[in-house]
Amino acid sequence: MTTMLSRDGDLVPQLLWLSLGRDDDEAEEALYMLNPGLELYGPVLPAGITIKLPVLPELMPTTVVNIWD
C-alpha cells in the first residue's frame, strides 16, 4: 500500500486517476474504506492529509460497439 500527502485543492477522482490510472466507483469506494473520515473534507481536499492508496487490479478495456454503423 502506498501513501501520499494531499495538496490544497486536490480532488479524490483526480488523485485516483493520477496514482492508479482509474477513477471508477470501485476505486473510490476502496479509497474511502482505507481512509475513514476522508469524506468529511468534502469534494475538495485541503493540504496535508495523508491518504492511503488502495491496491487494485487493472481494469480490462471495454469495447464499445455501435449498432448503427
N, CA, C and O of each residue as an XYZ file, in Angstrom:
276
protein
N       0.849     -1.176      0.000
C       0.000      0.000      0.000
C       0.896      1.240      0.000
O       1.896      1.306      0.715
N       0.523      2.188     -0.793
C       1.255      3.441     -0.925
C       0.471      4.546     -0.225
O      -0.758      4.503     -0.168
N       1.181      5.529      0.304
C       0.524      6.695      0.883
C       0.984      7.940      0.141
O       2.052      7.963     -0.471
N       0.166      8.959      0.209
C       0.513     10.244     -0.396
C      -0.022     11.361      0.478
O      -0.910     11.145      1.303
N       0.509     12.531      0.296
C       0.097     13.719      1.034
C      -0.673     14.628      0.080
O      -0.184     14.959     -1.000
N      -1.869     15.027      0.479
C      -2.694     15.868     -0.401
C      -2.143     17.288     -0.484
O      -1.487     17.789      0.429
N      -2.440     17.905     -1.613
C      -2.142     19.330     -1.809
C      -3.457     20.080     -1.781
O      -4.507     19.499     -2.057
N      -3.419     21.337     -1.460
C      -4.634     22.144     -1.389
C      -5.346     22.127     -2.740
O      -4.756     22.469     -3.765
N      -6.611     21.729     -2.734
C      -7.401     21.716     -3.958
C      -7.453     20.372     -4.657
O      -8.101     20.256     -5.697
N      -6.789     19.343     -4.123
C      -6.853     18.017     -4.737
C      -8.279     17.472     -4.684
O      -9.024     17.739     -3.741
N      -8.641     16.715     -5.698
C      -9.931     16.044     -5.773
C      -9.695     14.540     -5.727
O      -8.707     14.056     -6.280
N     -10.579     13.797     -5.081
C     -10.407     12.350     -4.958
C     -10.324     11.668     -6.331
O      -9.406     10.874     -6.535
N     -11.231     11.933     -7.282
C     -11.098     11.285     -8.595
C      -9.771     11.623     -9.287
O      -9.179     10.777     -9.958
N      -9.321     12.851     -9.117
C      -8.049     13.277     -9.707
C      -6.889     12.489     -9.092
O      -6.010     12.022     -9.817
N      -6.879     12.338     -7.781
C      -5.821     11.582     -7.113
C      -5.821     10.124     -7.560
O      -4.764      9.543     -7.806
N      -7.012      9.538     -7.663
C      -7.109      8.145     -8.099
C      -6.603      7.978     -9.526
O      -5.882      7.026     -9.827
N      -6.978      8.894    -10.394
C      -6.562      8.792    -11.790
C      -5.047      8.946    -11.928
O      -4.407      8.188    -12.657
N      -4.487      9.909    -11.241
C      -3.052     10.150    -11.351
C      -2.216      9.043    -10.706
O      -1.124      8.733    -11.183
N      -2.720      8.453     -9.632
C      -1.927      7.446     -8.931
C      -2.224      6.020     -9.388
O      -1.316      5.189     -9.414
N      -3.474      5.715     -9.750
C      -3.855      4.348    -10.104
C      -4.257      4.175    -11.565
O      -4.360      3.051    -12.055
N      -4.481      5.283    -12.256
C      -4.921      5.191    -13.638
C      -6.384      4.819    -13.782
O      -6.817      4.379    -14.847
N      -7.139      4.995    -12.720
C      -8.580      4.733    -12.762
C      -9.275      5.565    -11.703
O      -8.699      5.868    -10.658
N     -10.520      5.933    -11.981
C     -11.292      6.736    -11.022
C     -12.743      6.274    -10.976
O     -13.664      7.077    -10.830
N     -12.925      4.964    -11.104
C     -14.267      4.390    -11.101
C     -14.788      4.232     -9.667
O     -14.078      4.513     -8.701
N     -16.038      3.777     -9.549
C     -16.684      3.635     -8.242
C     -15.952      2.650     -7.331
O     -15.837      2.890     -6.129
N     -15.457      1.550     -7.889
C     -14.745      0.546     -7.089
C     -13.480      1.145     -6.462
O     -13.187      0.905     -5.291
N     -12.744      1.916     -7.245
C     -11.520      2.544     -6.741
C     -11.848      3.582     -5.671
O     -11.157      3.669     -4.656
N     -12.890      4.361     -5.894
C     -13.272      5.385     -4.930
C     -13.751      4.753     -3.615
O     -13.412      5.231     -2.532
N     -14.527      3.696     -3.718
C     -15.003      3.011     -2.516
C     -13.836      2.411     -1.727
O     -13.806      2.495     -0.500
N     -12.883      1.811     -2.426
C     -11.715      1.232     -1.758
C     -10.888      2.319     -1.069
O     -10.367      2.098      0.024
N     -10.764      3.477     -1.691
C     -10.018      4.583     -1.101
C     -10.681      5.063      0.189
O     -10.009      5.281      1.197
N     -12.000      5.226      0.150
C     -12.713      5.682      1.347
C     -12.704      4.627      2.457
O     -12.712      4.977      3.637
N     -12.688      3.338      2.091
C     -12.610      2.281      3.102
C     -11.259      2.312      3.822
O     -11.188      2.064      5.025
N     -10.200      2.613      3.090
C      -8.864      2.686      3.683
C      -8.645      3.966      4.477
O      -7.772      4.015      5.344
N      -9.419      4.990      4.194
C      -9.238      6.303      4.801
C     -10.533      6.791      5.447
O     -11.177      7.705      4.933
N     -10.919      6.178      6.585
C     -12.158      6.618      7.230
C     -12.075      8.098      7.627
O     -11.064      8.562      8.154
N     -13.152      8.812      7.362
C     -13.210     10.233      7.686
C     -12.793     11.136      6.539
O     -12.974     12.351      6.617
N     -12.237     10.567      5.472
C     -11.807     11.378      4.331
C     -12.993     12.089      3.687
O     -12.855     13.205      3.186
N     -14.151     11.446      3.701
C     -15.343     12.043      3.074
C     -15.810     13.298      3.802
O     -16.556     14.100      3.241
N     -15.378     13.470      5.039
C     -15.783     14.651      5.812
C     -15.163     15.945      5.275
O     -15.653     17.036      5.568
N     -14.099     15.826      4.498
C     -13.450     17.016      3.923
C     -14.209     17.570      2.733
O     -13.972     18.707      2.324
N     -15.119     16.783      2.170
C     -15.862     17.241      1.004
C     -15.128     16.941     -0.283
O     -14.135     16.214     -0.278
N     -15.606     17.497     -1.392
C     -15.032     17.157     -2.694
C     -13.638     17.732     -2.942
O     -12.863     17.164     -3.711
N     -13.318     18.838     -2.305
C     -12.005     19.465     -2.492
C     -11.211     19.295     -1.203
O     -11.613     19.778     -0.144
N     -10.083     18.605     -1.305
C      -9.284     18.296     -0.116
C      -8.333     19.430      0.239
O      -7.806     20.100     -0.650
N      -8.111     19.650      1.529
C      -7.100     20.614      1.946
C      -5.704     19.989      1.870
O      -5.568     18.785      1.657
N      -4.704     20.789      2.038
C      -3.319     20.306      2.003
C      -2.978     19.565      3.289
O      -3.516     19.862      4.356
N      -2.075     18.594      3.170
C      -1.510     17.949      4.337
C      -2.213     16.718      4.857
O      -1.898     16.262      5.956
N      -3.167     16.149      4.105
C      -3.846     14.937      4.549
C      -3.066     13.734      4.018
O      -2.793     13.646      2.821
N      -2.712     12.817      4.902
C      -2.059     11.582      4.478
C      -3.136     10.627      3.997
O      -4.064     10.299      4.737
N      -3.008     10.183      2.755
C      -4.012      9.331      2.124
C      -3.371      8.005      1.747
O      -2.346      7.967      1.068
N      -3.990      6.915      2.198
C      -3.551      5.573      1.826
C      -4.215      5.216      0.502
O      -5.429      5.353      0.352
N      -3.418      4.762     -0.452
C      -3.945      4.389     -1.759
C      -4.173      2.885     -1.819
O      -3.301      2.117     -1.411
N      -5.331      2.446     -2.319
C      -5.603      1.011     -2.396
C      -4.800      0.347     -3.511
O      -4.375      1.001     -4.464
N      -4.603     -0.945     -3.377
C      -4.002     -1.751     -4.433
C      -5.148     -2.457     -5.136
O      -5.833     -3.293     -4.546
N      -5.348     -2.114     -6.395
C      -6.477     -2.651     -7.157
C      -5.981     -3.254     -8.461
O      -4.967     -2.817     -9.007
N      -6.696     -4.260     -8.963
C      -6.322     -4.806    -10.266
C      -6.611     -3.791    -11.367
O      -7.489     -2.938    -11.240
N      -5.858     -3.907    -12.431
C      -6.067     -3.020    -13.569
C      -7.383     -3.380    -14.253
O      -7.715     -4.558    -14.389
N      -8.121     -2.380    -14.675
C      -9.392     -2.629    -15.375
C      -9.122     -3.117    -16.787
O      -8.205     -2.651    -17.464
N      -9.940     -4.062    -17.213
C      -9.850     -4.536    -18.587
C     -10.532     -3.508    -19.487
O     -11.612     -3.019    -19.158
N      -9.913     -3.178    -20.615
C     -10.559     -2.217    -21.512
C     -11.851     -2.808    -22.076
O     -11.938     -4.001    -22.365
N     -12.822     -1.960    -22.219
C     -14.097     -2.407    -22.773
C     -14.209     -1.951    -24.220
O     -13.733     -0.879    -24.594
N     -14.835     -2.772    -25.002
C     -15.049     -2.451    -26.406
C     -16.442     -1.864    -26.562
O     -17.425     -2.433    -26.089
N     -16.513     -0.741    -27.217
C     -17.802     -0.097    -27.463
C     -18.239     -0.469    -28.878
O     -17.513     -0.248    -29.848
N     -19.429     -1.033    -28.972
C     -19.965     -1.435    -30.265
C     -21.132     -0.522    -30.595
O     -22.088     -0.420    -29.826
N     -21.051      0.130    -31.724
C     -22.121      0.986    -32.185
C     -22.950      0.189    -33.184
O     -22.474     -0.136    -34.272
N     -24.176     -0.123    -32.822
C     -25.004     -0.951    -33.707
C     -25.505     -0.184    -34.931
O     -26.089     -0.782    -35.836
N     -25.288      1.113    -34.967
C     -25.802      1.909    -36.082
C     -24.775      2.064    -37.204
O     -25.094      2.631    -38.249
N     -23.571      1.580    -37.013
C     -22.575      1.668    -38.093
C     -22.657      0.510    -39.048
O     -21.887      0.444    -40.006
